[in-house]
Amino acid sequence: MNDMFFLIRNGIVLGYRGYDAVITIPAGAVKIGDNAFQNHPIIQTVMIPDSVTGIGFYAFRNCKLLNSIFIPESVKKINKNAFDGCTALKLISYHGVQFHLDEKSSLEEIFRMIDTADFALAETWATSQRYSVLWGMFSHNPADKEILAVIKKNFVKMFKYLIDENNVKTAEKVLKESKLVNKRNLESITKYAEEKQASEILNLLKDSQEEK
């Protein structure tokens, strides 16, 4: 990928003339401007450097193939409608929190919840979306007491979600967190893993049972 394909003025990315599926915004850019990538027909993955502090209106509007984007902690402002029409967008990493997007929840709400850790905002979301974001927050900061409290309250349902998604990496982290796992809920999720034939997670659960 050639940085010369980017149109940048005063640190603001104004456009992209290249046709790479995976792009990395040039280091030193401070903002992705309004409409910068609108209607681009090829882009699938976007990596944003930690020099960028904001994403403008309609920045990625109607990028139909965009399926993943990585937004660093330096980004403090994402304007409304930045991702309108990005129908293929499924994986987002925002401030270190990775989650899978569900069209039933607005990105604006999700970003706000990650910024504020106000879990009440997620009460009306689809269950899968809520669990995806919460597990992403847990993976980013497994010692956070507020996140642990929410997960503990809904532990069995939330762990079943990990089994359904075959999220072995997060399941392993969870089983090492003794505050979440007890003999009773371990038996329940082990039975579910057996039913779903989730072999990798099942092996982790059996190891945890032996340790208990």
N, C-alpha and C positions, 0 to 999 in steps of 0.2 A: 504494500500500500504506500502511496506517495503522498506526503503531507501537502504537496503543491496542489492536490485536488481540492483542498479545503480553501474556501474563501473566508479569510479572517481579517477583521479590521479593528484596531484598538482593543485586541484581545477578545472580541466577540465573533463567534463562528456564525457567519451569515449564510453559508451554503456549502454544498459538497458536490463536486462534478465527477467524482469517480464512480466505479461500479464494482466495488468490493462488497462481498456479503458480510464480512466481519471488519468493522472499522474501530479504530482507536482515535479519539479526539486528540489532536496534538497537545503535548504538555505546554503549559504557559497560557493556554486559552482560559479566559475567566468567566465566560458565559456562552451558552448556546442560544443564539438569538431567535426571535420570533420567526416561525415558518422555515427555519434553517434546512430541515431535511424533509419538508412536507412533500408527500406524493412520491418519495424515492421508491423505485420499483424493485430494488435488489437487496437493500440492507436487511440483514437478519440479526446481527449481534452488534451492540454498541458498548464500547468501553470508554468510560469518562475519567479523565485524570483528576487528581485531587487539587488541581489549580482552579477548577471550575466551581463557581459559587451559585450559579443559577441556570435555570432552563426556561426559555421563553414560551410565549403563547403559541400553540399549534406547532411547536418545534419539530415533532415527529408525526404530525397529522397524516393519516392515510398511508403510512408506511406498512403496506399490507403483509409483507413478509417478516417484519420485525418480530422476533420471538423471544429475545432476551436482551436485557440492558443492565449494566452495572453502574450504580450511582454512588459515589463516595460520600463520606461524612462532610466534606467541604461544601457540598451543595446544600444550601439553606433555603432556597426558594425555587419551587417548581410551580410555574403558573398554570392556571386552569386550562384544560383542553390540550395540554402538551402532547398527550398520547391518543387523542380522538381518532377513531377509525383504525387503530392498530389491532386488528381483529385476531392476529396470530400471536400476540404478546402473551406469554405464559410464565416465563421466569424473570423475576426482578430481584436484584440485590440492591437494597437501599440502606445506607449507613451500616453495612455489614450484615444486615438481616436479609436472608434469602427466603423467598416465598413464591408459591405458584399462584398466579392470578386467576380469580374467579370473576366472571363478568357481572355477577350479582352485587359486587361491592365496588364502590368507586375508589380509584387510586388515591384521590385526594383524602378520603377518610383513612385509608391504610397508612399513607405517609404521616398523617397527623397522629395516628395512634402510636406509630413507632417513635415519633418525635417526643410525644408527651407521656407514653406508657399509660394512657387513660383507657383501661380495658373495657370500660362501660361503652365506649364507642363501637365495640365489636358485637354487642349483644344482638343487634338486628341482622348481622351478616349471616350468609349461608355457613353452615357448620364447617364444611371443608375449608372455606376461606379463612375462617377464624382460627382453626387449628393450624393451618399452614403458616400463618403469620406468627402465632404464638410459639410454635416450635422453632421458627426461624429466630425469634427473639431469644428463646432459650439457648439455642446453639451459639448465638453471638455472645450471650452473657449468662451462663448456666448458674451463676451464684446469686442472681437478682432475686431478692425475697418476694417481691410483688409478682413476678412471673411464676416463681415456684408455687406461690399460693393459688394462683389461678389454675395451674396445671394439676396441682394436688386435688383441687376441688372436683375436677373433671377427668381424673387420671385414666380410668379404664377406657372411656370413650375416646380420649385423645390418643392413647397408645394404640387402640384399634385402628385409628386413622394412620398411624405410622406403619402398621402391618399392611393395611390396604395399599399404601403407597410404596411398600417395600423399602422404607427409608432406614436402611441398616445402620448408617452412620449416626443418625440422631438417636435411634433406639439404643445403640451401644452407650452413648453419653448418658442417656436417661437411666439406664440400669446401673450405672456407676454412682448415681445420685441417691444415696441411702434414704434421704428425706422423702422421696417420692414412692419408693417401692416397699411393699410389705408382703407377707406371705399370702394374704387373702387376694389382693389384686394381682399378684404374680400368678396365682393359679388360674384366675379368670382370663388373663391375657394369653397365658400359655395355651389354654384350651382353644382360644380363638385362633392363635397362630397355627395350631394343628389343623383346625378346620380349613384354614386358608392355604395350608401347605406352604407356609412362608419359612422355608428351611433355614435360611441364615439367621433370621431373627429368633426362630424357635431354638436354635442351638445356643444363642445368647441367653435366652430365657431359662433353659435347662441348666446352664452354667450358674446363673443367678440363684436358681432354686437350691443347687448344691451348696452354694455359699451361705444361704439363709439357714 
